[in-house]
Amino acid sequence: MLPTSSLRALQVRVPRCITGRRFASHGPPQFNEPSGWLFGEKPPAPGQKRVKEEWENIWYVGMFGSMAMAAVLLYYKPDTSIQTWALREAKERMEARGEKYKYEPSS
């Protein structure tokens, strides 16, 4: 077995520039500590209403307005399915040949 003095010489030493200050990390993490309240807001005292922040009404109008607009646009979007196109094309070709495209029983 090697003597302890030679073991110390074999140990890898980390340069000071690596273990020194960490310039890119900007110190300890910056975050709000958990408070236990929903969204970090304490509930108002009894008999008082919660005061909305300025951006909340704009967010509600934008979010639910865009959902309503998306619903209207989806309701009125054009039918571009292959089945609709094929049915329309078949009807046009049958009418051009003089055939009826609706089935009518002979009796």
Stockholm file with secondary structure:
# STOCKHOLM 1.0

chainA/1-107         MLPTSSLRALQVRVPRCITGRRFASHGPPQFNEPSGWLFGEKPPAPGQKRVKEEWENIWYVGMFGSMAMAAVLLYYKPDTSIQTWALREAKERMEARGEKYKYEPSS
#=GR chainA/1-107 SS CCCHHHHHHHSCCCCHHHHSCCTTTTSSCCCCCCCSSGGGCCCCCTTCCCCCCHHHHHHHHHHHHHHHHHHHHHHTCCCCCHHHHHHHHHHHHHHHHTCCCSCCCCC
#=GC SS_cons         CCCHHHHHHHSCCCCHHHHSCCTTTTSSCCCCCCCSSGGGCCCCCTTCCCCCCHHHHHHHHHHHHHHHHHHHHHHTCCCCCHHHHHHHHHHHHHHHHTCCCSCCCCC
//
